[in-house]
Amino acid sequence: MWTSLIFVVSTLVGGLCDIVTIEKTQEVDYQYAHHVRMDNDGKFILYWSYNEDKIFMKMRAETNGWVGIGISPNGGMNGADMAIGWVTSDGEAKLLDTHGEGNEPVADKISDLHLQGGTQEDGWTSIKFWRKLNTCDTEEDREINGDTLRMIWAYGKYDVAKSGIKHGDYHSKNRGVKSLVVLSNGGIVTQAPDPDATYKTFELLNHKFNKTHAKTYYNCKMFEMPKLSKKHHIVKVETVIEPGNEPYLHHQILFSCSRKLVTKSLEEDHQCYSHRSFHDFSACIKVLVAWGVGGSDLILPEHAGFPIGDEDSPNFVLLETHYDNPHGETFTDSSGFRITYTDKLREYDADVILVGHQISELQIIPPQQNVYTSYGVCPHECMDWGMEERSVDEINIFGSILHSHTIGKSMELKHIRNGVELPPISRDDHYDFNYQELRQNIPEIKFKLGDSFKMICHYDSSKRTNFTQGGLATTMEMCLAFVLYYPKIEVSKCESRPAKPNVFEHFGADVEYGRGIFDIKKHTVTKDGNSWSMDAYLNQIQWTKEDTQEISQKDGEGELDFFCYGRNSSKFIPKMRAEKITVPYVKEEKCGSGRASSQIITRSAYISSLLLPLLISLF
């Protein structure tokens, strides 16, 4: 089947195609719900739509030769599942279903690709086909699921001949690899515009910000929102990145600020999370929108929008920009967000809740572990409070962004109701730090009074010789999810942390806490009459597998402190255990013991029409 080429996906299903900029090389095809550039120059475009069990795709590249796309386990050809197509001089479309063995494509025993046609016009080749999301062929195919997929793509100058791809026609610059969430996102959303709506935009940007030598820096800048005479809805948020600065931007978050501001230090640069932070910094904690490295624009569902201009909306917002500059290079930056809004109101007010493990230096991840697990819980007591404050008995979740840092391996946001684990809100078993995309929920998920969230993050610290702490730097870790939903409720942030540092209790040590945000060196650890700074003590521990498993288990099952933040108030729940899962969720197995006879017939037709010798040197 098809393998290691990449798709790239965008945000949410919406109806605002007129506010999406599409260049000439990126023509809209309304047969497909999503499309994306695979390369920086727009010479390879991937289009797709999907339903419960099938995906429909079109590859389009600027060539008169072959085009190919695939799913790879690691970005290479070996083990990849690939589709390769071209249009002959007689105008006949051809499609090969292959898998990678070493650096060569090999014909699948059974073809699971269904050719729908192809064209070659004005120097562009297009190939259309469909396949099942899960073909049940575990030997030669790869399942298309909600994980981050490592996609490979390529195209050549010539058609595939009987002898295969011509020498030098593959190993060129016309190929690449890209991470992509296919099923729960959508590159650019291809939707017809609303002819009755009028849209306006405004920008919230840094201005020639320069912090040359800091390896990690969080810049905070406050802005006043547009003064509107009536309520409007934000329907799209674009991330504006200054060209050339893509390597330095890790994430951007726009926070709304309470009305209890003091200084209103507008459009001034300040370091976030510092004792030197300006006075109004702590009044801006409600997440309005978030973007992570590799993510795309946010287009809201056609029935919901972020409200602005009414009494419940912020007059001021805070732009937090995280710069990752490990080599201390010199640059200036004017990145930020572009906001599109309309006075044609949608049915619901949308909002964002931040869920997970509180960002804390006491989140400790031991070194040299293939898998270590941290937890963040949002209890029903917190969510019930937020719903009851707004007289709401359920919310509808339409998307989420999972967020950890460089040793994040896999992440899952669980949904629990009365001890029963429901299908996950979001899950990624192949998390990619450099691709933090919003995942949409279709259909939307109903979260009711009494429900709770449980965030689970698995880390791979096998290449680290020292412990990893939680914190702001990319070398530190986080375990968070940004949950997008409607209608709007009181809760804006719901986090937990262990009520006591289980790692020190496990080793029989005591802790005396010093002052300083995320500065673990200012805490003191004592044991048997000896004392160390906390970082020195943790680095001298000889960690065993039994130690790490027991500490992780205590962090997940022991007493937790819960922090529920609202727009105008907050709720603290100390020393409470998380709700136990009494009935775990088990994913339905859709594959039987054998394959359908119709697929065997497909194999016969496949072999007769597509000559196997073509594949000998294909890639």
N, C-alpha and C positions, 0 to 999 in steps of 0.2 A: 504494500500500500504506500501511501505517500508519507514522506518523512521530512526531514530536517530543514524546512524553510519556514520563514516567519510571517506571522500576521501581526498587525498592531491595532489595538483596540482603543475605543474612546470611552465616553461616559455613559450617560443615561439616555434611554429612549425618550425623545422629545419631538417637538414639532417646529423646530426653528432653523430649517435649512438655509433660510435667507440670511441668517447671521453667521453662517459658516463660510469662510473664504475658501474657494476651490479654484485652483489654477487650471490652466488649459490642459496640462498633462494628466490632471486628476478628474476626468469627466465623471459626472454623476450618472449612476445607473440605478434607477429606482426599483429594479428587480431585486436589489440587494439592500439589506438594512444597514450594512456597515461597509466602509472601505478605508484603506490606509496606504500610505507610502511605505514601501519596504526599504527604500534607500533614501539618502539625503537629497538626491537630485530629482526624485519623482519619476524615475524611468521604469520602476516596477510597482504596479498598483495591485493590491489584493482586495477583492470584493467578497462579501459573504453574508448569508442569512442562515438561520437554523430553526429547527423545530424540536420536538421532544426526542427524536431519534435520528435525524438526518442533518447534514450541513451541506449547503449549496454554495459553490465557490466559482469565482472567475479570476484567472491570472491574466494580467495585461502588462506587457513590457514593450519598450521601444526597441524592437528588433524584428527582422524578417526570418529569424531562426527559431530555436526551441526555447521554451520557458519551463521553469520547474519550481516546486514548492514542497516543503516537507517538515516533519516533526522529528526532532533529534533528542536523544537523552541528555546530551551535553553540548550541543552546538556543532558537533562534528558529523561526519557521514556514517561512521560505523554504528550500526543499530538504528539508523534513521528510517523513517517511513515516508516514501517520496512519490510525487506525481510529476511526470514529465510529458509535456505536450508540444505539438507543433502543427502547422498547416502546410500541406504539400503544395507543389506547384499547380496541381489540379484543383486546389481549393478544398481538399479533404482534410478534416481535423483528425489528428491521431493523439492517443493518450496511453502512456505506459504506467503501470502500477509496480513499483519497485521497493526494495529495502536495501539498506547499506550493509555490505560485508567488507570490512576494512575500508579501503578508499574507492570501492567500486559498487555501483548499483546492480542488484540482481533481481530478476523477475520473480514476483510473488507466484507461488503455486496456484493461488486463486486470486483473481482480480476483484477488488472491492470498490473500484472506481467506476462510475457510470458517466460516460461522455455525453454531454448535452449539446456540443457544437463548438465551433471555433471560427475565427475570422482573421484576415490579415489585410489591414488598410492603413495607408499613409505611413508605413514604416512601423506599425504597431501590431503585435500578435496577441490575440485573446483566445483563451481556452476556458470553456465552461464544463463543470462536472459536479457530481454529488457523490457522497459516500455516507455510510452510517457513522454515527458518533462512536459507537462501539461495535466493531465488526466481529468480535469474539475470536479473532485470530491473534492469539498472544505471541505467536512466533514471529510473524512478519509485519504486523500492523501495530499501531499505537492508538490507544483510546484518546479521543478528544473530550476532555472534561474541563472542570472549572479551574484547574491548576494553571500556573504560569508555564506556558509551553516554550521550549527553545526551538524556534523556527529557523530553517535555512531556506534561502532562495537563490536562484541563479538564472541566467539566460545566456544564450550563445548567438553567434552571427548566422549560423547555418541550420538547416533541418537535420534531424537525425537520419543518417544513412544506414545501409545494411551493415556497414563496418562499425557503426556506433557514432558517437560524437567526434567530429574532426579533431585532430591533435591540436592542442592549444586553445580550443574553443570553450573550455570550462575553467581551467585554472587561470583566470584573468580577474580583473577588478569587478566584473559584472556578477558578483555573488556576495552573500553576506549571511549573518545570523542575527536574530532579533528575538527578544523575549516578548511574549504576547499572551494576554488573557483573551480567549476567543469566545467562550460561551457566556460569560457574564460581563461583557463589555462590548465596545464597538468602535474603535478608531474614530473616524468621523461618522456621526450618525446621519444616514441618508434618509431624510424625511421631508415631505412636502411642507412648505411654509404655511403659516396661518395668514390668509389674505386680509383678515380684519384687524390684525394687531399692528401697532406702531412701536418701534424699538428705539431706545436711546442707549448710549454707552458713556461710561466715565472710567478713568484709570487711576489706580493707586500704585505708585511706583517709587522705588528708591531713586535718588538723584545723585549720580556720580559718587556713590558710596565707595570708600577706599579703606580697607583694613589689610595692609600688605602682609604682615608677618604672622598673623594668628592662624594656626592650623585649623582650628574650629572657632567660629564666631557666630553668635546670634545677634542680629541687628533688629531693633524694634523702632518703629516709626508710626506715629499717630496721625490720623487724617480725620477731617470732618466730612460727614456724608453729605450728598446733595440735599439742599433744602427743597422739600416737595410739599405741595399744598394738599396732597391726598395720598392714600396708600397706593403703592406699586408693588410689582413682583419682579425679583431678579430671576431670570430664566436661563442665563448662561454666564459662566465664569471662565475666562481664558487666562492661561498663564503666559505672561510676557517675559521672555528670557532674552537679555541682551546678547546679540550674536557673538559667539566666541566664549561666553561665560558659562556654557552648559556644564563643563566639568566642575565648576565651583558651587553650583546651587544644589543643595541636598533636599531642602523642602521649604515651602512657604505656607504660613497659616495666617488667615485673617480672623482676628478676634473682635467681637463686639464689646463695647465698653458700657458700663453702667452710667447712669446720669449723675452719679455722685463724684464727679471729677473736681479736681482742685486746681491743677496748674494748666491743663490743656496745652501741653508743650507740642503744638502741632508741627508736623513735618520736620522734626528734629531727629537726628540719629542718636540712639542710646543702646548700650549693651543690655540685652535681656538677662534676666535671672541673676542679677548682680546686686550686691548691697548698694551699688551706686545707681541702680535703676531709678528712673524718675518717679515721682510720687504716684502718678496715675497708673503706673504699670500694673499694680495689683487689682485695679478696677476693671481690667480687660482680660477676662478669663473664659468667656463664652466663645467657643469655636463657631465661626460663621461658615468658613470654607477652608479646605486644606488641599495642598498639592504635594506629592512626593516625587523624587527623581524618577524620570521615565514616564510619568503619568501624562494624561492628555486633558483636554478641556472638559469641563462639566456642563452638560446640557440636561436640564431638569425634565422630569416627566411632564407631559402636556397638561396634567391636571394638578400640578403643584409648583410653587415658587417660593423663594425666600422673601419675606415681606420687608419692605422699607417704606419710610414715609408716614407710618402710623405711630400711635402712642407707645406701642409695644416694641418698636424698632429702635436700633441705636442711632444716636446722633453722631457718635464718634466710633472709629474702628482703629485697631492696632495691627499693623503688618509686621509679622515676625518672619525674618529671612535667615535661614541657617546656611552659612557658607562653609564648605568643606575644602580646605586648602592645605593638604598635607605637606606640600613642598614649599610653602611660604612664598608663593609667586605674587607678583605685583599685578593688580587689575583694579579697574573701577567698574561699578555696576549700577544699572538703572532698571533692574527687573522688577516685576510686581504682578498685579492682576488687572485685567480689563473686564469690567462688569457690564452686562447687557440687561436692561430692565424694560418693563412695559406697564402702562396703566390699564391694560386689559387684564383684569384679575383672573386668576385661576381658582379652582374650587377649594384648594387647601393651602395653608401656610406650611411650608417645609422647614426643617431644622436639622441640626447635627448634634449627636451625643458622643462624647469621648469616653471610651470604655477600656479598662485594662488594669495593668499593674501600675501603681503610682510611680512616677519617675523618681527614683531614689537611689542613693549610693549604697543602700542596704540590700538592693537586689544583687546578689553575689552569684556569679557563674564560675565554677571551678575550671581550671585549665585541663587540656588534653582529654576532653570528653567528646566522644562521637555524637552523643545525644545528652543534653541536659535540659530539663523542663522547668519553666517558670509559669506562674498562674496569675491571672487578674480576674476578680469576680465583681460583678454588679448585682447585688441581691435584690429580690423582689421588694423588700422594704423601701429601698431607694426609688425604684421605678414606680411603685404604688404611690409613694408620696408625690412624685412629679406629676403623675396622671391625675390624681385626686385634686391637686391644686388647680388644674385646668378642667375639671369635670369630664375627663376622658377615660374610657374603659379599655381602649385598645389603640395602638398605633400601627401604621403600615410602613415597613422597612423596605426601601427601594434600592438601597446600595450601601456599600461600605468600602473603606480603605484599610488594609492591614499594614501595620508599620512596626518594623524592628530595624536593627542596624546590620553590621557586616557579618556577624556570625549567625544571624537568623537562618534557620534551615527549613522549618515548616511552621505554619500558624493556623489556628482554627478558632472561630468565635462560635461557641456552643449556645444553644437555645434550650432552656429547661423549663418545664411546666409541671408543677406538683411532683417533682422527682423523676419525671419522664423526659428523657433527652429526645428532642425533636430534631429533624434534619438541620444541619448547621446553617447559621446565617451566612457564613463565609468560611472557606477552607482553601489552603494552598499547601500542597505537599512538596512543592518545588519553589519556594520563595526566592525571589531575586532582589537583592538590595538595590540594584540599579534600575528596577522596573516596578514601581509602586503605583499600580493602576487601580482606579475605582472599579469595583465589581457591582454590577447591578443585579437585583433580584427580580427575576421574571418567572413566575408571577411574584408579586410583592408578598412579603411575609407578615402575617398578623401577629403582633406581640401584645399579649393581653395582661390585664391586672393579675398579679400573682406570678408572672413569668420572671425569669432571671437570665443574665448573661454569664458565661464563663469563658474567659480568654485563655488559650493555651499556646505557649510559644516554645518551640524546640530549637535549641542552639547546638552548633557544632564548633566546639572550642579546641578541637584536636590539634590544631596548628599553633596554639598559644601556650606559652610556658608559664605565664602568670595569670592570676584570676582576672575576670572581667567584672566591672561594677556597672550598675545602672547609672544613667546620666545623659547629658546632652551631646557629648562628642560622639562622632561616628565610631570611634574605637570603644565607646561604652555601649550599653544596650538599652532597649525599650521593648515593651510588649503591649501594644495599643491597637485599637480599632476605632476609626471614625465612622459612626453609623448615621446614615441619612434616612430621614423618615418624615412622616406627616400623620396627623396634625401636630402642631407645635405643643409641647408640654413644658413643665417648669425645669426639669433636669437638663443640665448642659454638660456635666462631667460626672462619671460614676467610676470610682477607682478603689482598689484595695491594696494592702500590703500586709505582710505577716505582723501580728501584734508584738512579736518579739523576734530578735535575730536568731533564727534556729541554728545557723551555722556555728555561732559561738557557744550556744547552749550545748550543741552536740559535742564540741571539743572541751567542754568544761571551763570556758573562759568567760570573763566579765567585760563589759564595755562601758566606758565613760565618754559621753558625746561632747565634742567641742563645737565651736561655732564655725559656720561656713557652709555655703550651699554646694553640695556634691563634692566637697573636699574631704576625702576619706582619710587624709593624712592628719587631720586635726582631731580625729577620734582616737582614744587610747584603749588598748586591750590589755588586761591583766590576767595572769594565770600562774599559780604556784609561786607567788611572790615576785614574778618577773613582769615587765611591762614592755609593750611595743606600740608603735603607731599602727593603726588598723591595717594599712596596706602592707607593712612589713610582716605583721603577724600572718596575714592571709597568704603571703607569698612563701612563707617557710613551712606551710602545712604540706604534709605528704598525703595527698588525696588518694583514697581508694575508691573502687567502684561502689562498695557497700556504703561508704561515707556519703557519696554524692546522691545515691538513690534514697537514702534515709532522709537527708536534708531536703531534697526536692519533694519527697512525700509529705514531710511535715509542713513545708511551705504551702502545699496544696490542700491538706486536710486539717491543719491546725487552726488555731484562732487567728482571725484577721481583723484588722481595723478597716472600716469602710468610710469613704469620703463621698458624699453626695452634694454636688454643687448646683445651685439654682441661679436664676438670674438676679433675684433679689434677696435670697437667703441660702443657707446651706444646712446640711444634716450630717452629723458624725455618729457612726455606730461603732463603738469599740468592742474588741474581744468577742467576736461572734464567729461561729463556724459557717462555712458556705453550705448551701443546700446540697444534700447528697443526691447523686444520680442513682436511683433504684432500678430504672429500666434504661439501659444504654441504647443508643441509636445504632441500628445495623443497616447498612446500605443494602438495598435490594439487589440481588444478583440477577442480571438480565441475560446472561449467557448460559445455555444448556451444555450438554456434554458433546454435542456434535453440531455440524454446520448444515444449513438447509440445502436440499438437493438443487434448488435454483441456482445456488452459488457454484455448484459443480458444473452446471450447464454454462454459466458465465465463464468458467475457466476454459471450457472447450472453445467457446467463441473467441476468447481472448488469445489463446495460443494460435488459432488459425489466422487471426487478423493482425497480430502484432508479433513480428518475428523476434524470437528470443535472442538471436545473435546480436541484435542491435544493442543489447544491454552490456555486452562484455566490457566495454571501456566507457560506459556512459558518463560517469562523473569522474 
